[in-house]
Each structure stands twice: as C-alpha cells, then as structure tokens.
Amino acid sequence: MGVFRKLEVKSHYDEAAHGVVVDINADDGWFIVPLPLVTSGSSGSGYSLMLVSGNMFHRAETLFLRGTIGPDNRSAIAAIDKGNWRMVTQVSNADYTEKQYADGAYNTLGATPDTTKVGQPVNRYTRSTEESKIAISRKLNDSHTIGVSFSMAKFDLKARMSPLKDEPGRHNMIGLKYAYTHEGNGGISQQGGGMGVVFGLGLSDLDDRVNKRKNIGNLQVLEFNAMSAGGLSGSQYDYSIIQTAWRGVWEFNRHDKLAFRVSGSKGWSLPFTQLIPTGADVGLRGQYRREWRGTEGIGGTVSFSHFLNRNKRGILAVEPFAESAWVWNDGNRYNQSGAGINFYYQFWRFPMPLGLSYTWSFADKDGMISMAAGFAFGK
C-alpha cells in the first residue's frame, strides 16, 4: 500500500469460468528527493542533508541517506528497506561540555540548565564520543521481527575530576532484538508516511484514514533487546544490558488515540559512559535539560491524541502527555517526571508535522520548547 497512487478492485461473474473474476488495477510510482534541514537554538545552529528514494526499481524498496553537522555533534546514516528486510548503518561523533550536579544529575546533550534553579555544577568536563553501528532486522510475519546489531565506540573524558575514570578502550557490543506486534480490529490508521506521500504514493487508503471507524482498533508492541560487550565483540570492557518495552495504542471512532508506553533497562558491570539515563531507554518522550543515570531503570508515558480537524488535506492535533522514570545507582534512587503537550498540523502529502512541543520537568521546575519549522525540529 505504501507505493500506490491509486488502487481499484473490481469483480464480476464469469460464466465460462463458473466463478467470480477479480480485477485489480494498481498505479505505482517512484521518487528521489534531496531535503536540506536547518535547526537553530541557544546552543547554536545545525545543518543536515537527506536523500530519500523509494520504489526506484519497482520492488517497494526504500533508500535513505543523511548527513548532519551540529554545534556539538556530527553524524551520517544510511538505511535500506526491502521487503521484510531492513539494514541500517550509522557513524557519529560528539564533543560537548558535560556537567554533574550535587543532586546526581547531568545535563543532556547540548543543554544548559538554569543554575538559579539547579545550582552550580560540582563537576565539569569535555565528553568526546565516537560511535559506529550496523543493524539488520527481518520481519518473519505480521507478528514477529528479529534483528542483530554490532556497534563500536570510544569515549574520552577530558579535564574530569575525581572520582570519574577515563575509558580509553574500545566499547564493542553485539546485540539481539525481538519484537512482537499484535493488531486488533484492523490496527490503527497511519498518521504520517514516508517521503513518497509528497508524490502521492501510499495514499490509496486515504479515505479510511479520514472517515470514522466502525470499531476501536488497537496496536500492541512488545520489544526485547539484549546487548553484550566483551568476548566475541572485541571490547576491552565486559558488561551487558537488557532492555524491554511495551507500547499499546487504542484508536477510537474519530481517530483519537490513547497510548501507553512502559520500558525498563538493566545493566551489569556498567562503566560510567554506559549508565542508563532517564530518557528514551526508560520510556520517556519529553525534552529535558537534565537527566539522571543508573545501572537499572524503569519508566512510562501516557498520552492522548485529540484531532481538532481531520480531512483529506491534513490533520490538526493536540496531544497532552505525562511521564515518569526512575533509575538506581549505588543504592540511590533518582526520578525524572514531567508533563507536556504537542500541538501540530500535518499535511497528508507532507510527512513531517508543523507545530510546537512543550515539556515541563517536575524535578527541575523548568520547561523546554521544541518547534517544527519546515523539515526540522529545533529547541
């Protein structure tokens, strides 16, 4: 369905065949498009160039390339989707000032917390990171997906203070991933799509996305990810991490959606640079200036998407959410909780939303705004 501009299904009774003949008329297409991206914020400007192509060989394949240069990070990624297979390769490096505070928190990448609210940092150093990764996954059927990955990384902590220790060696990891997907009553309707929608591809089911549902659809995804360093990976450090996550979405007759996400991570013998932060690894989706880190964590988010307007041009939505996460480290427990709201408009023929996102941190009594302008979000 993602490559068709138009899809018509007709049937008629054929006396010679003594049965019903079904005629399917499908009109597909292909595209290749470069997309420049620009972001700006208090930490500086960032620039990115994406190259996306789809169905060039009329095999429903998708190719994706992107290079990014930011004020404190650089990255490149290449991906291909073909049938039930997906392969992703990426390289990145970052150099930024990391700050540690008296309550055990650290600033997030590129963020500058307000010292009048959180106090002066007790430790400050430059964190340099070089990472590369390749991941391959295969969808076995509508329910089961498996994947493998291999990553390499090096970290450098410059001008650090005790008790932090430098980690000059290689951090290589082998990962295994499994995902189980269940859709009830036809699942949930698509809200966005790939770049092909700019050219009309993948919109053959647009009427179903706009018209009212006859029932309550749902989507549930259970994920399990195990990663290990040392041994066969060639890592100079020996540690392991297990992550689990569950996501459930219920779509009502007017396409409003209620969503839950719960996630947990557990590590063994983790070095400092591998500690689990109070972010996406433990189920959070908001933007925060600070994070806490530990050897294990759990968290979750609840959100509700209400569509103020939904027609064949696009959708206007408001989406409040609330979330909380905990991590444990050396017998101490840390919490990050917050709430926020997303307000955006999305054209069916434009795959990225235009709008605003706001997150309020209950821990820091501070908020962050993310804005969508053109093809990119900026803080």
N, C-alpha and C positions, 0 to 999 in steps of 0.2 A: 504493500500500500504506500510505502514511502517514496516510490519512484513514479507514480502515475499522476498525470494531469487530469485524466478522465477515465472512468470505469463504468461500462454499461453491461448489464446482464439481461439477456432476453431468452425466452423459451417458447417452444411451440411443439405441438404434437405432430410426429412424422408417421403417417400410416405405413409407409414402406418399412420403416424400422420398428414399427409397433411399439413406439415409446416416445418419450419426451426428449427433444434435442435442445441443448442449452448453448447459446451463442454468447461468448464473452468478447467484448471489444475494449481493449486497454490501450491507452495512448501514453507512452512514457517519454522521457527526455533526459538530457544530461546537462551538466553545468560545470564551470570552473570559474572561480572568482577570487580576487585578492581583496583583503579587507585591512586597511590601516586602523590602528587603535591608539588613542591618546588618553591618558589619565593625568590628573593633577591633584595635589593636595598639600597639606602642611609639610610633608616630608620631601616634596619635590615632584617632578614630572616623570611619567613613564611612557614608553613608546613600544608598540607591538605591531607586527605584520602577520596576518594569517592568510594562508592559501588553502582553499577548500574546493574539492571537486567531488562530483557524485554521478554515478551511473555512466561514466565516460565510455566504458566497454560494454554497457547494457547488461551488466551482471549484478546490478544493485549494490555495487561496491562504493565505498566512500573513502577518500583520501584527505588527510588533514595535516597541515604543516603550520607551525607558529614559532616565531622568534620574538623575545621580549627583552627590553632593556629598561630597567627601573633605577631609581635613585640608590638602591642598595641591593639589587639582585638582577641577575641575567639568567635567561633560560631558553631552551629550544625543545620542541616536542614534535614528534611525527607519529601518526597513527593511521591504521588501515582497518576497515571493516569489510568483510567479505563473507556473505552467507552467515554461518554460525560461528565464524572465527573473528577474533579481534587481536591485533598486536599494537602495542604502544611502546615507544622508546622516548626517553627524555634525558636531558642533561641540564644542570643548573648550578649556579654558584651565587653566594650572597656574602656580603660584608656589611655588618651593621653593629652599632653600639648596643650592647645588651646591659640592662640594669637590673640589679637584685635589690629588693626592698626588705625592710625589717620584718614584715609580716609573711615573708617567704615567697612573695610574688615576683614575677619577671615581666618586663614589657614585651609585648608582641612585636613581630617583625615590622619595623618602620614606625611604630607608635611612640608618642611622647606623652606619658601620663602627667597630669597636673600635680606638681609637688605640694601645692597648698591643700590637696585632698588626701594624697597617699604618702606624703613625707619625702624626704630626700633619700636617694638610693644609698645602700650600705656597701654596694659593690658595683663596679663598672668596668667593662672590658669590651674588646672588639671580638666578635664571633665571626669567623670565616668558615664557610661551608662549601664543599664541592661534592656534588652527587650525580650519579647516573643510574638509570634503571631501564630494564626491559621486562615487559609483562605480556603474556599470551594467554588468552582465555577462549574457551569453546562452550557454546550453548548446546547441551546434549538434547534437550527438548524444551517444551514450553515451561517446564518447572525447574530443571536442574542446569546449573552452569558451573564449570570448574576452571581453574586457572593456576598458572605458575609464574613466578617472577624471580628476578635476580637483580640485586642492587649493590652499588659500591659507593662509599662515601669517605671523606676525610674532613676532619674538624680541627680548627686552630683557635684557641682561646688566648688572645694577646692581652698583656697588661692586666692579667687576672690577679685576684687577691686570694689568700688562703681562706677556706680550705679547698677551693676548686683546683682540680688537677687537669693538666693538659692531656689531650688524647691524640697524639701524633700518628697513631697507626691506622690501618685500614679497617673500616666498618663494612664488611661484606655480609649480605643477608640473602638467604633463599626463602621464598615464600610460597605457600599453598593456600588457595582460596576456593571456597564453595559457597554457592548461593542457591537458595530455594525460593521460587516465586509461585504464588497462588493468586489467581484472579477469580472473583466471584461475580455472577450476573454480568458477564462481559467485561469486567475490569473497570478501569476509569478512562475517561476521554483524554486525549493528548491536549496539552496546554500550549506547547511550543512545537518546534521541529527543527530540522537541520536547515542549512543554507539553501537547500533545494526549494523551500517554500517561496523564496524570492522569485523563482521562475515558475511557480505554480505546481511543483512536484510535491506529492504527498498530501494533497488537499482533496482527494477524491471522496473522503469521508467527512467533509466539512459540515454537511447537513446534520450528521449525527453529533458533532461537537457543539452545534448551536441549539438544536431542538431539545425540548425537555426529555429527560429519561423516563422510562416506564417503571424503573425499579431502582434500588440502591445498589450501585456497583462498589466493589472493593478490590483493593490490591494489597497483598501482604508479601514482604520480602524478608527472609532470614539469611544472614550472612555470617560466615565463619572464616577467619584469616589467621594462619599460623606462620610466624617468621622466626628463623633461627640463624644466628651468626656463629662462626667457628666451624670446625670440622671441614666439610666439603666446600664451604663457601670461600675459604682462604682468608677469613677475617682474623685479625690479630687480637680480637676480643671475643669472648664466649658468653653469649646471652641469648634470650629468646623472648618472644612476645606473642600473646594470643589475644585476638580481638573478636568480639561477637556483636551483632547488631540486629535489631528487628525494627521494621518500618511498616506501619499499617495506615492505609488511606481509605476513607469511605466517601463516595460521591453521591449526592442527593439529586432529586429530580431536576433541580435548576442548576446543577453542576457545582453547587457549593461543596467544598471538601473539608472534612475533618481529618487531621493527620496526627499520628503519634510516632515518635522515634525514641528507642531506648538502645543504648550502646554501652559496652564495657570493655576494658582492656586490662591485662595482667602481664607483668614482666618479671623476669627472673635474672638476677645479676646484672641489672641495667647500669651502664656507665652514665655519667651526667648528661651527655648530649642525647641520650635515648630515653630520658624520662618522659612519661606520658603527660601531656598538657591538658588543661581544662578547655578543650576545643572540640573539633570535629571527631577526634578519636573517642570521645566520651559523650557524643550525641548532641553537642551544641551547634547552633547555626548562626547565632548573632555575632556582631563585630565588637571586640573588646580591646581596650588598650593594655590590659594586663592579664596574665594567666598564672595559674599555679601548676606545679609539676610533681608527679609522684611515680611510684613503682606499680600502682594499680589505680583504677578509677572507674566510675560509673556515672551515667547521667542520662537525661532525656529532655525532649522538647514536645510540646503540644501546640498545634497551630490550627487556625480555621480560615479558609479562603472563601470570601464572600464576593460574588461578582455583581457589581453595581450595574453593569451593562454588558451584554453579550450578544453580538450579531455577526454577520458574515464579514464585517470589516475587521473586528478585533474584540478584545475583552478589556474591561476596566475593573480592577480588582483591589480590594483592601484585605490585608492578611495580618491579623494580630497573632502574636506567639508569646509563649512563656517557657522558660527552661531553667534547669539547674544541674550542676555536676559536682562531684566530689572526687578528690584524689588523696591518696595516703602516701606518706613518705617519712621514714624513720620514726614511726609511731605517731606522727602528726597528721591531722585531717584538715584539708583545705576545701573551701566551697566557692564556686562561682555561680551566681544566679542572676538572671536578667529577664527582661521582657522587652518586646518591641513591636513594630508594625511595619509592614511593607505596603506601599501604595503605588500601583503601576498600571500602565496601559500597554497592551501588546497587540500589534497587528498580526493577523494570521500569516501575512506574507513578509513578516519581519521577525526573525527567530529570537530576538532578544528584547526584553521588556524595557520600557522607558518609565522611570519613576524614582521614588525615594525609599530608603530603608533606614529605620532608626532603632537603635538598641540602647537600652538603659541598664547599666550594671548596678545591681543592688549592693554588691560588695564595695564598689568604689564610689557610689553615688555620682556616677558620671555617665554621659551618653555619647554615642557616636552616630554620625550620619553618613550613609553611603548614597551616592547619586548615580543614576544611569543617564548618560548623555551620549547619543549616537550609538556606538557599538561597545561602550565600556562603562564599568562602574569605577567611581573614584571616591575616596574618603575625604 
